[in-house]
Amino acid sequence: MPMPEPAPFTHAHKRLLLIAGLLFMAFNLRPTITSVSPVLRAMVEAMQLSGTAATLLTMLPVLCLGLAAPLAQYLARRLGTRLALAWVLAALTLALLARPWSGVPGLFVGTLVAGMALGVIGILLPGIVKHEFPRQAGLMTGLYTAILSIGAAAAAGATEPLRLALAGSWQGALTFWALPALLATVVWLPQAGMAHQKRPQPRPFSRLLRNPLAWQVTGYMGLQSALAYIVFGWLPTILVDRGMSAVAAGLALSVSIIVQIASAILAPWLSSRMRDERLTIALLMACTLAGLAGCLYAPVSSLWYWIVLLGLGQGGTFSMALTLLALRAPDAQSASQLSAMAQGFGYMLAACGPLLAGLLHDWVGNWQATGVLYGAIGLAALALGLVAGRNKLIPG
């Protein structure tokens, strides 16, 4: 008796598979970065890294997020977006498996490859959201930003306890984060076979380089990211220097990221009920700057309140940056190109944040002086966010 043929996927099944793939990918966009800072001291001692090398290690993945823009565009044209993402997820998995076990050169090369993979994924995702969910772009952006925050928080809070549970092995703790990358690869594989969609003729990228609105979105993306990566890279160290234990400091970063989930979802929803995004951006940046100031200057007994406020601010500012990539673009191709520009140039700018914070700390000898740096970056981000938040479109 012949076996019945399996029922084909319905449209609803395909949509659910696509959403699941996007969310599993989003979970992996930050553990590569946030898993390092909680075990940085152990890593520095074990590998005898200099302060400059440790600073470069925190800066490298953020820099790669920007440098990946040309690669993302090339892979999307050559393979199609969905197949390109499948290959990049596989590369991310291999890089995370290899980087803790390959000595100092392997640590930096693995971080480089993983950072480039994250950059490609982050650049290509907004185009998929704009194409597949044109009427729910803000909601979907908020949703995958929330899942991104969960991944970042999990890595920030669990890596140091993992190290302790593994008899002090920071290598084993970092290797653990290859597992969710492998799972995301498997979940996304069905999408790779659906990469037969017609690829539109690319419009010239140079039109964005001549557009002030595109540069305003880029500047806001870069500067708010600079603040975020200063926090990812240095907040646990700052809190330890203020008297917290290493585990508590890692937990504090995790809590700060967990509360980002609420504002990541609510900020785009709130702004969609307003005339434009300016008021939302202003409120969120004020929360971010107040939270950073509290972590640096407030009494130690009140630090947890400021950590929560910081997380609420940063979750919303990042979600709004991604939302602007979809809202300021008239179509999916423009969204993909604006994403490449904003994240390419923006993350290269953002990479300077952790570097400058580390160098300023080494020069002055304390973290208090970095408050001036945070304030300058935050005010510049606010100014650009207010002009990028106007209800306008870049040319199609």
N, C-alpha and C positions, 0 to 999 in steps of 0.2 A: 504494500500500500504506500503510495507516494506521500512524502512528508509535505505538509502544507507550507507554502511560502510565507515567510514572516511578513506581517502587516507593515506597509510603508509608514514612515513617520508622518504624522499629520502636521499641519502648520503650527498647531499649538505645541506639539512635542518639540518641533524645531526651535520654536521661540524659547521654550523652557531650557533646552540644551544650550542655546546661545547665551541666555541670561546666566545659567550656571557656570558656563565657561568664563564669561566676563568676571563674575564674582570670585571664582577661584583664582583667576589671574590677578585681580585686584588685591587679594589677600597677600600675594607675594611681592608686591611693589615696594615694601619697606623693610621686611625682616633682614635683608642683606645689610641694611644700614643701621637699624636700631639694635641689632644683636651684638654689635661690636662694642659700643660704649660701655655697657655693664661689665664686660670682661677685659676692658682695655688695659687696666693696670696689670692684671695677671698676664696678659699677652706681652706687654712691654717688658715685664720682668723675665719672662721665660725666653723671649727672643732677643733680649737686650737691645730693644729699639730705642733710638734717641727720641727726644721730644719732638724734633722736626719730623722724623719718620712717623711718629704716632699722629701728628697733626695732618701729615699728607695722607695717612690711611683713612682718616675721617673725612678728608676733602675729596679723595679720589672718586668714590662712587657718585658724588653729587656733580663733579666735573664731567663724568662720563654721561650723566643724564643729558647734559647739553651737547656733548660731542657726538652723541648717537643720532642727532637729527638727520644728517645726510644719509647715514646707513639705513635709517627707518624708511626714508623716501625711496631709496634704491631697492630695498627688499620688497616694499609694497608694489613697486612697478614691475619688478622681476618675477616675483612669485605670487602676487596677490596678497592682500592683507592677512587673510586667515591662515594661509599656509605659512607665511612669514612668521606669524606669531607662534605657530607650532614649533618651528625650528628654533626660534629664540628661546622659548620655554625650555626646550631640551638643553640648549647651551647654558642657560641659567642653572639648571639642575646639576650639570657636570661641573660647572665652575664652583658652586657651593660645596660639592663633594670634595673637590681637589684642594681648595685654597687653604684649609687649616693644616694640611698634612704635607705641604711641599716646601717647607722652609720659608725664609723671608722673601726670596724671589717669587715663589709660588703664591704667597700670601698677597702680594701686590698684583701679580698677573691675574689671579683668580678674582680679586676685587675689581680689577679693570674689566674683565669679561662680564662679570655679573652686573656691574654698573652699566655697561653698554647694553646688555640685555634689558635691564630695567628701563633704560632710556627709550629703546625701541618700542617696548610695550606701552609705556606711558604716552608716547607720541601717537601711536596708531589707534589707541582706544577711543579718543574723542571722535575720530572720523567714523568708527563703527557705530557709536552711540547716535551721532547725528544722522547717519544713513538709515539705521534700523529702527530708531525711536525718535523720529523728528518732532513729534508732539509731546513726548515725555523726556526730552533731553535733560531738563533740569532735575527731574525726579530720578532718572537713571544715574546721572552724574552724582547726585547726593548719595544714592544707594551704594555705588561702587566706591565712592570716597569713604563712606562709613565702613565698608568691609576692609578697605585699605588701612583705615585707622585700627581696626581690630587686629590685623596682621602686625602692624607696627607695635601696638601695645603688647601683644603676646610675646613678641621677640624681646622687647625691652624688659618686660617683667619676668619672663621665664628663663632667660639665658643664664643669669648668674645662679639661680637655684639649680638649673641643669648642670652647671659646672660643678657645683658642690656635690650634687648627687652622683656625678661621674668621677668621684675621687679627685676633684680639682682639675679635670681635663677641660681646658677651654676649647681644645680642638674638637672634642666630642660634642660640646655644647653648640658650637657653630655648625658642625656637620648636620645636626638635627634639622636645621632649617632648609636642607635640601629635600626633605620629605614632602612638605607642602608644595614645593616647586614641581616635584615629580608627579604628585597628584593632579596639579593644575594641567600639566602636560597631557596626562591621560584623559582628563575631562574635556580638554580642548580638541583632542584628535578628531572627533567627528566633524568639527567645523573645518578642518583642513581639507576634507573631501568635498566641501561645498564652496571651494574657492574658484568656481568657474564663472562667477558673475562678470559681466562685461566691465572692463576697466575704461573709464572715461579718458579722453585725451587730456593730458595735464595742461592746465593753464600756467602761464609764466609766474614763477615764484617772485620775480622782481617787483611785481605790482604791490606786494605786501611791504617790501622794503621801502617803498615810496609813500606808504600810507601812515599818517600819524596815529590813527586809532590802533593799528596793528602794533606799533611800537609802545603805545600806552598799555595795552594788554600785556605785552612782553615785559615791560618794566615792572608792572604790578606782580606778574607771575614770579619774576626773578627776585624781587626784594622781599616779598612775603616768604618765599622759599628760603632765602638767606636766613631769616629769623628762625624758620622751622629747623633748618639743618644745624644751626648753632645749638638749638635746644637738643636735637637728637645726638649731636656729637659731644656736647659739653655739660648738659644739665646734671647727669649723675656725678660727674667730677666736681662741679660747683657745689652740689649739695653735700658731698662727702667732705669737701673742704670747709663747709659750714657746720659740720658736726654729725651728719647722718652716717649710718653704716652703709656699706656697699650694697647690701641687699635692699635696704630701705630706699636708697637713692635710685636703684633700678626700678623698684616698685613705684616710686614717685613719677618717674618718666612714663611708666606703664599707665598709671592712673591719669596722668595728663593727656595721654593719647586716647585712652578709653573714653574720656568725656568728650573728646572730639567727635565721637560718633553722633551725639545729639545735635551739635551745631552743624555738622557736615550735612545732615539730612534736612534740618529745619531752615538753614540759611537760604538755600535756593528756593524752597517752598515759600518762605516769607517774602523774599525779593520778587517772586513771580506775582505777588498780590499788590505790588507797588508799581509806580510809574516807571522806575528804573532801579538799578542796583546800588546807587550811591549811599543811601542811608544805611543799608545793611552793611556795606563795606566799612563805613566809618565806625559804626558801633563795634564791629568785630575787631578792627584794628585797635580801638581804644582798650578793649578787653585784653588783647595780646600784650600791649605795651604795659598796662597796669600789672598783669601777671608776671611779666619778666622783671619789672622793677621790684615787685614783692619778693620774688625768689632771690634777688640780689641784696636787698636792703632791709626787708621787714624782719621783725624778731623771728627767731628760729621756731618758736612755739606756734606761729601763725602760718608757717610755710605751706601746709597742706591746702589752705584756702586759696593761696595765690597760685599753687600748682593747678588746681581745678579751674580757676579763672583763666589761666594761661591756655589750658587745653581747650576750653570753650571758644576762646578767641581764635586759636590757630586752626582748629577744625573747620570753622566757618570761613576763615580767610582763604584757606586752600580750596575748599569746596567752591567758593565763589570764583576763584581764579580759573578752575576747570570749567565752571558754568559759563564764564565769559567766552571761553574758546568756542563753545557751541552757540551761544546767543549772539555773538558779534559776527558770526559767519552766515552767509546766506544759503549755503548748501554743504553737503558732506565733503566734497573735495576742498572747498575753502576752509572748512573746519580742520581737515587733516593738515593743510598747509599752514594755517594759523597756529595749530598745535605744534608743528615742527619748528616754526619761528619762535613762538613764545617759550617753549620748553628748551629749544636749542640754545638761543641766546640767554634766556632767563636762567637756566640752570648753570651755565658757565658763570654768570654773575653771582648766582647763589653760592657757588663753590667758594667764592672769596669770603663768605661770612664765617664759616668755621675756621678758616685759615687766619683771618684777621683777628678773630676772637682769641685764638691760641697764641698768636704772636704778641698781641697786646697784653695778655696775661703774663707771658714770659718776660716782657719788657718791664711792666709795672710791678709784677710780683703778687698781684691779687686780682680777684674777679670784679671788684667794685667799679674799677675804671671802665670795664666793658659796657656799663650802663649807657655811657655816652654813645658808643657805637650802636647799641640796640636802638636807642632813641632816634639817632640820625637815620638808620635804615627804616625804622617804622614810620617816621614822618614822611620820608620820601615815598614809601609804599602807599601811604594814605593819599598823598597828593596825586599820584598816578592812578590809584584806584578810583578816585572821585571823577577823573576825566574819562577813564575807561568804562565806568559804570553808567554813562549816559546811554540812552536808548538809540543806538546808531548801529549800522552795519558796515563792514568793510565791503569794497566793491566785489561783485561776483566775477 
